[in-house]
Amino acid sequence: MEGSAPPAAPNGTSPEWEAPTFTVAARCRVAATLALFVFAALSNLSVLISVRWGRGYRLAAHLRPLIASLASADLLMTFVVMPLDAVWNMTVQWYAGDVLCKLLCFLKLFAMHSAAFILIVVSLDRYRAILHPLDSLDAGLRNKRMLLVAWMLSLLLASPQLFIFRAIKAEGADFTQCASHGSFRHRWQGTAYNMFHFVTLYVFPLLVMTFCYGRILAKITGQMRKNGERCLRRSGKDQIPRARMKTLKMSIVIVSSFVICWTPYYLLGIWYWFQPTMIRHTPEYVHHILFVFSNLNTCCDPVIYGFYTTSFRADLVDAMACCRDRRAGEDSPRSADGLAARNAAPAGEMESDLSSNPHSGNL
């Protein structure tokens, strides 16, 4: 899909066309993207490490692959989409050649699809857990199969990028761009291609997630009315476990952040696909702000997970304590050398040094 990269040069230049430049708004976009890149990389790596090797490994066996896959998809967005966008805005035109043009555009769409499809898997897992709790025995195998389908479908849907995008040099100008110009004979074909990915990236996931959580909330509301809002019943006698409800709340917030962050970006894309001239009448900073806002979703997922998961917060505390201990260990030889020097100093100088050091009692 197009939309996040600088505008491409047309196949034939016209007197009205001017090569894009690295404007002030683009610089702000690059700075914001790089800041989000650092935060998203550290936070999602922390989630992945916690789930694989930390306290997060204590999560239910069928939930661990979901959280790990969501963090992996966010990391793919972080290490592909964000750096690509930042560097591309700084260079304005494309210098990486035809092969990287195809590969990076493919990886970009693959990352976007995987992030959306894994949210679908999370929603389906919560749907089965709440509405069909007796099926939880095979939840682990079912989730692994759904995740495999999500990743493979993402690869399949992103593969056309390898044939559509290529490095194009503008006629009569020293300007090269990675674009899809010339891949479609008619403009409606390009619009149909973009609309297809709009459906697979946004509309279809939104419909599935709305159906799943709508049914869940309807059942919970019905149980509350049936029991006079005193308890939520999974069956005739058993209450819905608190941990399951907590996971449900976390899933709903994660899905909500996806909708909030990506909706403005896709609405702008639809407007552009059907009314290309709108780009001349829309301030440049609007496009940059909406793209940066969509990338904020990659940072929201680990924050939401940390808010609802005490094991992840405990792992962060342990990591910070380990860093402090390591730093203290690096400083300890210096402290020992200082103590030896003071032991060799005259008595009056030693007393003065101790009295001026607020931490002298620890030596």
N, C-alpha and C positions, 0 to 999 in steps of 0.2 A: 504494500500500500504506500501511496505517496502522502505527503502532508507534513512530516516532521523535518524534512531536509530543506535546505535553501531551494528556492525556485529554480527549475532547470532552464537552460537556454533552449530556445526553439531550434528546430532543424535548420531553418533559414532565418537569419536575423532581419529585422525590419527597422526602419528609422525610429520607431517608437520604443524599441526594446533597448534596455540598458542592463549591463551585467550587474548582478547584485553585489553589494559590498558588505564589509563587516561593520555594521552600524552600532550605535550605542545600545540600542535595544537588544541586538544580537549578543553583544558583550555581556549584558546583564543576564541573558538567557544562559550563556556559557558558564558564568560564575555560579548561578543558581544550580545548574545541572551538575557541576563538579561538586558543589557542597552536598547535594542529594546523593551523588555517587559515593562519597566517602561514608556518609551515614548509612545508606542502604547496604553497602558492602560489609561494613563492620557488624551491623545489627543482624542481617540475614545469615552471615557466616556464624555468628554467635548462636542463632537459633539452630542451625544445622549441626553445629558441634554439640550443643546441649542435647539434641534429640538422639544423636548417634552415640555419643560417649559420656554425656553428663547425666544429671538427674532426670532430664527429659526422657531418658531411656525407660523410666518407670511408667511412662504413659501406657495406656492400653495398647496392645500389640497392633490392633487394627487402626489406631490413630497415628502411630509413629510414621508410617509411610506417607500419610496425608500431609502432616506438618513438614516432613523432610522434602516432599515433592513441591509443596508450596514455596518453601524457602529456596529450593533449587531453581524454580521458575523465576522467582524474584531476583535471584543472583544472575540468571541468564539475562533478564531485562537490565540489570545493573551493569554487567560487564560487556554487553553488546550494544544496547540501545543508547544508553547515556554517553559513553565515550564516543560512539559513532556520531551522535548528534553534536556533541561539543566540538570535536575536531572538524567536522564538516562545516559547521558555522564559522569556525575560525579561518579555514582555508577558502571558504565560499564555493570554489569549484572543486572538481574531483581530480585528484592526483594519483590515486592508488591503482589505476588500471582497470581493465575490463573484468578480470577474474575476481578481484576483491569486490568490485561493484556488485556482481551477481551473488557472491558468497555472503557478504554482509547484509544485503537486502533480504536474502533468504533467512539468515539467522535472526534478523530483526522481527520478521513476521512469525517465525517459529517461536521466538520468545513470547510474543504477544499472545499467540494462540495457546501456548502451554499454560500461561498464567490464567487465562480465562477458563480453559477446560478443566484445570485442576480445581477451580472453585466450583465447577459443576459437580465434580466427584465428591467434594466436601459436602455439598448440599444434598446429594443423593444418599450419602452415608448418614447424615443426620435424619433424613426422611425415613430411612429404613430403621434407624435406631429408635425413633420415637413412635412411629406408626406401626412398625412390625418388630417389636423388641425380641420376639422369639427367634428371629432370624439372625441374631447377633453371634451365634456360634460359628457361622461361616463368613463373618464380616471381614476378617483379615484377608482371606483368599479373594473374596468379591472385590474388595478395595484394590488389591494388587492388580487384578484383571482390568478394572476400570481405569486405573492409572496408566497401565500399559496401552490401553486404547487411546487415552488422552494424549500421551506422548507420540504415539504412532500417527494419530490423526493430525496432530500439529505439524509433524514432518510432511505429511501428504499435502496438506492445504498450503504450506509455505513453499513447496517445491516449484510452483509456476514462476516464482520470483527469479529462479535461475535462468529462465528463458525470456522473461519479459524485460528485465532491467539489463542495461549495458552502458558502457561509457560512450558518450556521444560528444563529438566535437562540433561546435557551432560553425556554420559556414560564414566566412568573412570576418571572423573574430577569433582571438586567441582565448578561447573559453571552452572547457570540457566539463561535462556534467554527467553524473550517474542518474539516468532517467529511463522512463518507459516509452519515450516518444518514438513513434514509428512501429511499435509492437502491435497496435490496433489500427485497422484500416479506417474505422469510423469512430467518432468520439463516443457514441453510445456504448460501444464495446468496452472501452476503458471505464466508463461510468458503471456499466454492469459488473465489471470485474471488481471495482472498488466497493460497490454495493453488496456483492456476494460476501466479501470479507467483512464488511460492516455487520452483516447478518450473523456470520459465524463467530466474530469476535465479540459482539455486543448484544444483538437482539436475541439470538438463540440462548446464550448463557443467561441472559436476564429473564427470559421466559421460563427456563427450567428452574432457576433459583426462586422466582416468584411463585411458581407452582409448588415447589417443595416446602418452602417456608410458610406459604399461605395455608397449605394443608396441615402443617405442624401447629401453627397458631390457632387454626380452627379447632383442632382436637384439644389443645390445651384449654381454649376458651370453653369448649363444651364440658370438659372435665371440671373446670372451676364452677360452672353453673350447676352441674349435677351434684357436686359435693359442697355447695354453699360457700365456695371460695375458701374452704378450710384445708383442702389437700388436693394434690394432683395425682390421679391414679393411672398407672400404666395398664392395669387389668382390673379385675374385680377387687383385689385385695392389696396388691403391691403398689407402693408409691414410686414415682419416677425418681431415680437416684439424683442426688444433688449434683454429682459430678457430671452426669449426662446433661442436666439443665445448664450447667456452667459452660460446657462445651458448645451447647446449642447457642447460648448467648454470644459466645466468642465468634462462632461461625456467622451469625447474623450481622455482627458488627463488621467483620471482614468483608462480607458481601456488600454491605452498605457503603463501605469506603471505596470499593471497586466502582459501584454505580456513581457515587458522588464525584470521584476524581475523573472518570473517563467520559461521563455524559457530555460535558461542555465541548470536549475535544472532538467527539464524534459528530455532534450537532454542527460544529463549524465545518467539519469535513463534508457532511452532506450538503451544506449550503454551497461550498466551493465546487463540489462535483456537478451540481445542477446549475449553478450560477457562477462560472469562473471569473466574471468581471467583478465579483464582490471583493476580490482581493485588493482591487485598486481603491475601494471606498472604506475598507476596514483598516484602522490603525495597525501598524506593524507590531506594536507591543502586545496587542490582543492575541495574535497568533502565538507569540513567544510565551505569554503568561499561561495560556491554556495548555500548551505542551508541557511546560514545567509542572503545572498543577496535575496533569495526568500521571507524570512520573512520581508524584508524591505518594501514589498508591503503593509503590514498591517499598516505601519507608513505613507506611502505616501498618502493614501486615505484621512485622516483628514487634512493633510497639503494642499492638492489640494482643498478640500472643503473650508478650511479657506481662501485660496487665492482668490477664486471666490465668496465668500459669505461675504458681509459686516456685516450681522447680527451676524454671528458667531464671527467675530473679535470684534464686539461691546460687545458681551457677555463675551469674554475673558477680555476685558478692564474693564468691570464692576466687574468681579470676582477678578481681581487683585486690583482694587480700594477697594472692600469690604474687602479683606485681609489686605490692608494697614490701612483701618479705624479700623478694629478689633484690629490690632496690636497697633495702636495709642490709642485705648480705653483701652487696657491692660496696656499701659505705663502711662496713665493719672493719676492714683492714686499715682504712684511714683513721678510724676512731682508735684502733689499737696503737697505731703509730703515734697518734697525738698523745695518748696516755703514756707511752714510753718516754716521749719527749718531756712531758710534764714531770715524770718521775725523776728525770735527770736534771731538772731545773732547780734553782735555789728555792728554799722553803718559802720565802716571802713572795716570790713570783708565782709559785704553785698555789698558794692560798688566794692570791688575787685572781688567778684564772678561774678557780673553782667558784669563787663568790660571784663572778660575773657570768657564769654559764648556768642558765636556768635548768639544764638537763644534767648537771654535774652529779646529781644523786644516782643517775643510772649507770655511771661509769664504774 
